[in-house]
Amino acid sequence: MSEIFTPGSGGHEADAGPYKQELIDAGVPEEMHAWLSAHGVGRLVAKMGIRFLEMSADRLVATMPVEGNEQVAGILHGGAHLVLAETLGSFGAGIHAGPGRHAVGIEIGATHHRSASSGLVTGTATAVHLGNTLTTHEVVMTDEAGRRLSTARITNMIRESR
């Protein structure tokens, strides 16, 4: 299992810059704040209510509320599943990429197994492949009873930062 990657000066709370509260609200571990200090977690992640519970290249876990992310039928929108999956897979790829490199999503797909109309959805991303130029994560979304709602796969390309 890989260690949590923490680029920058060591991830102290002071390194979080203008996104300090956003990072705290999203549950980002303090040791990751320096890495995310320039951009935060992103406006969509904050808007969707995604909250991180674990963060490493090998495994990421986050929750997202159904409320506010429903489609017109009153169930969690299929696109919301993909937002959670892409967030987890991309953050895992970014952690794996390390300093001077970044991840760019190149493919995502999902199968929806059942719906959710309330509560929290938990997404768990597990690395399938962590290579030098490509990463792939499988992301399983479950409801509060542990039932599988959807399964997604995301592939990211690792690029040198300019």
C-alpha positions as a LaTeX table, in Angstrom:
\begin{tabular}{lrrr}
\hline
Residue & $x$ (\AA) & $y$ (\AA) & $z$ (\AA) \\
\hline
Met1 & 0.00 & 0.00 & 0.00 \\
Ser2 & 1.36 & 3.45 & $-0.86$ \\
Glu3 & 1.87 & 6.24 & 1.59 \\
Ile4 & $-0.23$ & 9.38 & 1.46 \\
Phe5 & 1.56 & 11.81 & $-0.84$ \\
Thr6 & 1.93 & 15.31 & 0.55 \\
Pro7 & 3.62 & 17.66 & $-1.90$ \\
Gly8 & 4.84 & 21.00 & $-0.76$ \\
Ser9 & 6.30 & 22.11 & 2.52 \\
Gly10 & 4.78 & 19.55 & 4.83 \\
Gly11 & 1.05 & 20.22 & 4.92 \\
His12 & 0.78 & 22.43 & 7.96 \\
Glu13 & $-2.52$ & 24.18 & 8.62 \\
Ala14 & $-0.95$ & 27.56 & 7.73 \\
Asp15 & $-0.20$ & 26.24 & 4.23 \\
Ala16 & $-3.91$ & 25.96 & 3.33 \\
Gly17 & $-4.04$ & 29.59 & 2.15 \\
Pro18 & $-7.42$ & 31.02 & 1.12 \\
Tyr19 & $-8.96$ & 27.53 & 0.90 \\
Lys20 & $-8.30$ & 26.59 & 4.51 \\
Gln21 & $-11.97$ & 26.45 & 5.54 \\
Glu22 & $-13.00$ & 24.68 & 2.31 \\
Leu23 & $-10.40$ & 21.97 & 2.95 \\
Ile24 & $-11.52$ & 21.57 & 6.56 \\
Asp25 & $-15.21$ & 21.43 & 5.55 \\
Ala26 & $-14.41$ & 18.78 & 2.92 \\
Gly27 & $-12.64$ & 16.61 & 5.51 \\
Val28 & $-9.26$ & 16.84 & 3.79 \\
Pro29 & $-6.56$ & 15.61 & 6.20 \\
Glu30 & $-4.29$ & 18.38 & 7.41 \\
Glu31 & $-1.23$ & 16.75 & 5.84 \\
Met32 & $-2.88$ & 17.26 & 2.40 \\
His33 & $-3.56$ & 20.99 & 2.85 \\
Ala34 & $-0.25$ & 22.21 & 1.38 \\
Trp35 & $-0.88$ & 20.17 & $-1.79$ \\
Leu36 & $-4.37$ & 21.62 & $-2.24$ \\
Ser37 & $-3.65$ & 25.15 & $-1.02$ \\
Ala38 & $-3.57$ & 26.74 & $-4.49$ \\
His39 & $-6.96$ & 25.43 & $-5.69$ \\
Gly40 & $-8.86$ & 23.85 & $-2.80$ \\
Val41 & $-11.06$ & 20.86 & $-3.57$ \\
Gly42 & $-12.97$ & 22.59 & $-6.36$ \\
Arg43 & $-16.30$ & 24.36 & $-6.45$ \\
Leu44 & $-18.25$ & 21.33 & $-7.69$ \\
Val45 & $-16.92$ & 19.11 & $-4.89$ \\
Ala46 & $-17.98$ & 21.74 & $-2.34$ \\
Lys47 & $-21.37$ & 22.28 & $-4.02$ \\
Met48 & $-22.13$ & 18.53 & $-4.06$ \\
Gly49 & $-21.30$ & 18.24 & $-0.35$ \\
Ile50 & $-18.53$ & 15.69 & $-0.84$ \\
Arg51 & $-16.58$ & 15.01 & 2.35 \\
Phe52 & $-13.36$ & 12.98 & 2.36 \\
Leu53 & $-12.80$ & 10.29 & 4.98 \\
Glu54 & $-9.60$ & 8.65 & 3.62 \\
Met55 & $-7.07$ & 9.85 & 1.05 \\
Ser56 & $-4.18$ & 7.91 & $-0.47$ \\
Ala57 & $-3.29$ & 6.85 & $-4.00$ \\
Asp58 & $-4.42$ & 3.28 & $-3.24$ \\
Arg59 & $-7.70$ & 4.02 & $-1.47$ \\
Leu60 & $-9.97$ & 7.03 & $-1.12$ \\
Val61 & $-13.28$ & 7.20 & 0.70 \\
Ala62 & $-15.77$ & 10.07 & 0.70 \\
Thr63 & $-19.43$ & 10.68 & 1.42 \\
Met64 & $-21.99$ & 12.74 & $-0.48$ \\
Pro65 & $-25.54$ & 13.59 & 0.58 \\
Val66 & $-28.44$ & 12.52 & $-1.61$ \\
Glu67 & $-30.33$ & 15.68 & $-0.62$ \\
Gly68 & $-29.57$ & 18.46 & $-3.08$ \\
Asn69 & $-28.17$ & 16.01 & $-5.64$ \\
Glu70 & $-31.42$ & 14.37 & $-6.76$ \\
Gln71 & $-32.91$ & 14.18 & $-10.23$ \\
Val72 & $-36.57$ & 15.10 & $-10.84$ \\
Ala73 & $-37.78$ & 11.64 & $-9.75$ \\
Gly74 & $-36.40$ & 12.29 & $-6.24$ \\
Ile75 & $-33.48$ & 9.87 & $-6.42$ \\
Leu76 & $-29.74$ & 10.53 & $-6.56$ \\
His77 & $-28.86$ & 11.75 & $-10.04$ \\
Gly78 & $-26.71$ & 9.35 & $-12.08$ \\
Gly79 & $-24.38$ & 12.22 & $-12.86$ \\
Ala80 & $-23.86$ & 12.76 & $-9.13$ \\
His81 & $-22.53$ & 9.19 & $-8.90$ \\
Leu82 & $-20.03$ & 10.08 & $-11.64$ \\
Val83 & $-19.02$ & 13.32 & $-9.93$ \\
Leu84 & $-18.20$ & 11.39 & $-6.77$ \\
Ala85 & $-16.35$ & 8.69 & $-8.74$ \\
Glu86 & $-14.34$ & 11.16 & $-10.80$ \\
Thr87 & $-13.47$ & 13.19 & $-7.71$ \\
Leu88 & $-12.12$ & 10.14 & $-5.90$ \\
Gly89 & $-10.28$ & 8.66 & $-8.88$ \\
Ser90 & $-8.76$ & 11.99 & $-9.88$ \\
Phe91 & $-7.59$ & 12.82 & $-6.37$ \\
Gly92 & $-6.03$ & 9.35 & $-6.09$ \\
Ala93 & $-4.26$ & 9.80 & $-9.42$ \\
Gly94 & $-3.07$ & 13.26 & $-8.36$ \\
Ile95 & $-1.64$ & 11.89 & $-5.13$ \\
His96 & 0.11 & 9.14 & $-7.10$ \\
Ala97 & 1.45 & 11.60 & $-9.69$ \\
Gly98 & 3.54 & 13.43 & $-7.11$ \\
Pro99 & 5.34 & 16.76 & $-7.37$ \\
Gly100 & 5.72 & 18.34 & $-10.79$ \\
Arg101 & 3.02 & 16.14 & $-12.35$ \\
His102 & $-0.77$ & 16.17 & $-12.49$ \\
Ala103 & $-3.61$ & 13.86 & $-13.46$ \\
Val104 & $-6.08$ & 14.33 & $-16.31$ \\
Gly105 & $-9.16$ & 12.13 & $-16.58$ \\
Ile106 & $-9.39$ & 10.33 & $-19.92$ \\
Glu107 & $-12.19$ & 7.80 & $-19.38$ \\
Ile108 & $-15.01$ & 7.15 & $-16.92$ \\
Gly109 & $-17.93$ & 4.77 & $-17.01$ \\
Ala110 & $-20.49$ & 3.53 & $-14.51$ \\
Thr111 & $-23.16$ & 0.93 & $-13.98$ \\
His112 & $-26.07$ & 1.91 & $-11.72$ \\
His113 & $-27.40$ & $-0.99$ & $-9.66$ \\
Arg114 & $-30.04$ & 0.60 & $-7.42$ \\
Ser115 & $-31.33$ & 4.05 & $-6.44$ \\
Ala116 & $-31.05$ & 6.11 & $-3.28$ \\
Ser117 & $-33.61$ & 8.70 & $-2.22$ \\
Ser118 & $-32.16$ & 9.88 & 1.10 \\
Gly119 & $-29.15$ & 9.74 & 3.37 \\
Leu120 & $-25.46$ & 9.65 & 2.55 \\
Val121 & $-23.78$ & 7.80 & $-0.27$ \\
Thr122 & $-20.24$ & 6.53 & 0.37 \\
Gly123 & $-17.78$ & 6.22 & $-2.48$ \\
Thr124 & $-14.74$ & 3.98 & $-2.09$ \\
Ala125 & $-12.06$ & 4.18 & $-4.76$ \\
Thr126 & $-9.55$ & 1.36 & $-4.98$ \\
Ala127 & $-6.53$ & 1.52 & $-7.26$ \\
Val128 & $-6.56$ & $-1.08$ & $-10.01$ \\
His129 & $-3.40$ & 0.25 & $-11.70$ \\
Leu130 & $-0.93$ & 2.92 & $-10.58$ \\
Gly131 & 1.51 & 3.31 & $-13.45$ \\
Asn132 & 3.94 & 5.97 & $-14.57$ \\
Thr133 & 1.59 & 7.42 & $-17.18$ \\
Leu134 & $-1.85$ & 5.92 & $-16.40$ \\
Thr135 & $-3.88$ & 5.17 & $-13.28$ \\
Thr136 & $-7.16$ & 3.31 & $-13.01$ \\
His137 & $-9.46$ & 3.24 & $-9.99$ \\
Glu138 & $-12.63$ & 1.27 & $-9.37$ \\
Val139 & $-15.14$ & 3.27 & $-7.38$ \\
Val140 & $-18.02$ & 1.60 & $-5.56$ \\
Met141 & $-20.87$ & 3.77 & $-4.26$ \\
Thr142 & $-22.98$ & 2.35 & $-1.42$ \\
Asp143 & $-25.93$ & 3.53 & 0.64 \\
Glu144 & $-26.01$ & 3.75 & 4.43 \\
Ala145 & $-27.08$ & 0.09 & 4.63 \\
Gly146 & $-23.96$ & $-0.91$ & 2.67 \\
Arg147 & $-25.90$ & $-1.82$ & $-0.48$ \\
Arg148 & $-24.06$ & $-1.20$ & $-3.76$ \\
Leu149 & $-25.66$ & 1.65 & $-5.71$ \\
Ser150 & $-23.19$ & 1.91 & $-8.58$ \\
Thr151 & $-19.80$ & 0.81 & $-9.77$ \\
Ala152 & $-17.55$ & 3.12 & $-11.78$ \\
Arg153 & $-14.12$ & 2.89 & $-13.35$ \\
Ile154 & $-11.97$ & 5.94 & $-14.03$ \\
Thr155 & $-8.68$ & 6.14 & $-15.89$ \\
Asn156 & $-6.39$ & 9.17 & $-15.56$ \\
Met157 & $-3.34$ & 10.10 & $-17.57$ \\
Ile158 & $-0.33$ & 11.44 & $-15.65$ \\
Arg159 & 1.29 & 14.49 & $-17.24$ \\
Glu160 & 4.20 & 16.74 & $-16.43$ \\
Ser161 & 3.07 & 20.11 & $-15.06$ \\
Arg162 & 4.06 & 23.16 & $-17.06$ \\
\hline
\end{tabular}
